Amino acid sequence: MNDAIPILDFEPFLHGSGADRAHVAKAIGQAFERFGFIQLVGHGVPQEALQGAFAAAEAFFDRPEAWKRQVQDRRNNRGYVPLFDTALPSQKPGGHEAFSIGHFTRPADPALRDLPFHAETPWPDMPGFRERVEGCYRAMYEAGQQVLAAVAIHLGVAEDFFADAARESYSNMRVVHYPPAEAIADRTDIGVRAHADEGLITMLVQDMNGGLAVQGPTGDWLPVVPNREAMVVNVGKLLRRWTNGRYQAALHQVVNRSGRERYSIPLFIHPSYHTRIDPMTLVGEAPASEEFAPIVAGEQVYRNFMARRLSWQAATS
């Protein structure tokens, strides 16, 4: 059997009957169990919001390097992320540049506001950029909450389970630019190397130039073929842990072999910092192994963030 990332229609979940919603929730859950990835059409995010953000991204990345570095906050991983800035020891750097955006609401707790995850975004002095990018963020985030409601239905918990867990979310979004592979071949051979995302789910829109591939259930790399109407949705490590390994957090990578500039917009959806990730509370099971032992969401992701930061510093010092 030839595997392929499933394309699912979300419109019946948003506007259909209870039976329609249950059917879509089951299809999403089954795809997450096998692949950890889907392409979702009928997701409800207006094309104008997506195209506005893509236009803003193209205009931003077309600016000179020195100008873009004026809105760089390396300590908090906010604002501009330069090309080749994600090198780890003994590895080639990632061949992409990005602009990283914090969540559009920040917590009242000063201790949380001081953490990198809740840092403010250093917006560039560029008319319309913030409005278009932040508008896209809000629309994609709302779609993500609807996907998580479907996940909750599939797993047999209250539909607002994940909404309650994310009242002070530390989600973040990036707009990303990948030069053609040929243009950066002297520095690296990959746009983003194989990895699994940290959060609950990731919502991604990509342009039509391709390059994203997912490691499938049999170990083969499956291309995520671009679809103008679709949003890519994938499971992150926190949701895999919370489901006791029932959902897959698949490895994925990007290599831009299109010969053209590639742009994508991923939104990494996380719960609140203090949310306890325990399989017992979501799927009613004791952890299957130490890999799924209870953790505090923000503490775990913060540890991983700091470990990567130290590795980057070692690689560039």
N, C-alpha and C positions, 0 to 999 in steps of 0.2 A: 504494500500500500504506500502510495506517495503522500506524505504529510504536507499540509499547507496551513498557514495561519488562517483560522476561520474568519469570515466576514459575516457579521451579525447585524441585524436591523434593530435599532433601539427605539424606533418610533412607537411600536406597540406598547412598550413599557411606559413611555411618557404619556401616551394618550389613549391607551386601550383599556380593556376590561381587566378585572382581577385575574381571570384565566390567562389573558394575554400577558400580563405582567409576570405571572408565575412561569409561563412558558419561556419568556425571554431570560428571566433570572436563572432558570435551569440551564439554558444554553450557555450563558456566560459562565456559570459555575463549572460546568463540564469542560468548557474550553480552558478555563484557568487550571483545572485539575490536570489536564493533559499537556497543555502548551505553556500556560502562564501568560499568553498573549492572545489578543484578538484585534481585528479591525472593526470599528463600530461606525456604521452609517446611521442616519436618522438620529444623530446625537443631540440635535437641538441648538448647537452653537452657530450663530449666524455667520455665513460666509464673509459678510462685510467686516466682522470683528477679526476674523482670521487673516483676511487679505490686508486689512489695515496694519496689523502687527507685522506681517511679512514685509510690507512696504517700509515700515519704520525701521525694521532690522536692516534691510538693504541700504537704506540711507545712512544709518549709523555706522555700519561696517565699512562703508565707502569713505569715511572720514580718515584723515591722517592718523598714524599710530600715536603720535605725541598728543593729539587732541583727545583721542579715546582714553589714554592713560590718565587724563585729568579726573576721570570718574572711576578710578580703580581703588577698591578697598580690599586688599589681599588678606588682611587680618580676619575679616568677617565673610570672605568669599562673596562680596557684593560688587555690583557694578561690572566694569570691564575686566574680562579675563583674556589676556593676550594669547596669540598663537604660541604653541609649544610650551605653555606654562603648566602643563600637567605631567611633567616627567617624574618618574619614580626611579630609584636606584636600579641600575642595570637594565632599564627599559628605555625604548625610544619614546619621545613625547607624543602627546595627542596632536593631530593636525587639524585643530579647530580653534576658533576664538568665540567668545560668548559675552553676553551681558546677563548678569545674574540679578534677579529681583526677589526681594523678600515678600512675605505675605502682606496683603493689603490692610489687615488689621493687626495691631500689636497688643500684647497682654498688658493688663494694669499692674501686674506684679513687677516691681523694679528689678528683682533678682532675675526674672526671665528676660526682661527687656535688655539686660546687660549681656545676654548670651549671643554668640554669633548668629544663631538661628533666627533671632528676632531683631537683628540689626536693621537699621534704616537703609534704604537703597539710595545711593548717590546718583540722582537722575542728571542726565546731561542737559545743558542749555541748548535745547533743540526743539523748536516749536512742534507740538503735536506728538512727540515721541512718547512721553509718559502716558498721555491720554489714550493713545491707541494700544500701547502694550498693556497697560493696566486694565483697560476695557476687555481685552482678550483674556487676560488672567482671570478676571471675575467670571466671564462666561464659561471658560474651561473648567474653573473650579466648581461652579454650580453643576455642570455636566458630570464632573467626577463624583460629586455627592450623590447624584442620581444613580451612577454605576454602583457606588458603595451600598446604596439602598437595595439594589438588585442582589448584590452579594449577600447582604444580610438576609434577604428572603430565601436565597438558596441555602444558606447555612442554618436557617430555622430560628433566627433571633429577631428581635424587634426591628422594624424597618429603619428606625432612627438610631440604631445601635452605634453606628460609626459617626453620625452627626453629634451625638452626645459625647463621644470620645474625642471630638475635634473642636470643642468650643473655643479653644485658644490655639488653633493649629499653627505649626511652624512650617507650613508648606512653602515651597519656593518654585519659581519659574525661571527658565533661561530662554533667551533667543540665541541661536547658534549659527555660525557661518563656517562652512567647510570649503576651503579652496580645492580645486581639482587635485587629485592625487599626484599628477605629473608635476604640478607647480611646487610641491613640497617634498618631492622624492629625495632630495639631498639631505633632508632632516628626519623624515619618518615615512613609514609605509602604511599608516593607519590613521583614520580620523579620530575614532574613539575605540580603544582596545576593549576586549571582551570583559564584561562586568555584569553584575546584577544590581538593580537599584535598591536603595536603602529603605524606602518608605512603605506605605500601604499599597498604593497604585500610582502609576505614572500615566498621564494623558499626554499624547504626542501628536502634533500635526507636522507633516513633512511636505516639502515641495515635490515636484514630479521627477526629480533627478535620481532618486533611488540611492542605495548604498547601505541601508539598514538590513541586518541579517540576524536571525535568532537561532540559537541552538535548539533543535527539536528533540522530541522524546528519545529518538534513536541515536542522537549525537550528531546528526547531519545539520549543516547550516542552511536555514530556510530563508530566502529573501522575503522581506516585507514589501511587496510590490506596491508602489505609490498609487493612491486612489484619491482623487480630488474631493470626493464626498465623505471620506472616512477619517476617523481619528483612531490612532493606535492606542490601545490600553494594555498595560502589562502589570503583573503582580510584582511587588517589591518584597524585600526580605522580612519586613515587619509582618506583613499579611501572611507570608508563608509560615512564619513562626507561630503566629496567632492561630492558624488553622492546623497546627501540629503536623505540618508538612503536606497537608491535603492539597493545597494550591502550590503551583510551581513558580519559583522566581528564576526565570530562565536567563542564561547568559545571552548577551546581545552585543553587537559591535557595529561600527560604521566605517566603511571605506568608500570614498567618493571617486568612483571610476567613470563618472559621466562625462568628464571633460569640461564641465560647467561648474559655476559656483553653486553650492548646495546650502539651503537654509532649513532649519527645523526649530520647533518650539516645544520643548518638553515642560510639563508641569508636574512636579513631584509632590504628591499629596501625602501629608503626614497627619497624625493625630495631635493632641495637645502634648506638651513636653512630659507631663507627669502621668500620662496614660500607662496603665499596667498591661503589658502584653502577656497574657496567660491563656494557653489553650483551653483551660477549664471554663473560662468566662465566655468563650466564643463557640467552641464546638463540644463543650462538656466532657472533655477528655483530659486525663493527666498527661503531662509531657511525655512523649514517646521516648525521648532521650535527653541528655543534657543540652543538645542542640536547640531544644524547644523549651528549655526551662524559663520560668517567668522572668521578665526584665521590665525596666521602666523605659518607655520608648525613647524619650529625648536623651536620657543618659547613655543608652547604647549607641545611638546615632552620633552623639557628641564625641564619645570615645573613638569611634571610627573616623570622624572628621579630624580630630586632633592627631590621630596616627598618620593619616594621609598628609596633613599639613607638615608634620615633622619629616616625613619621607620626602616631600617636595623641597623642603628647606635643605635637606641633606643632599638632594640631587642637584641643587642649583648653587650650593655654597662653594 
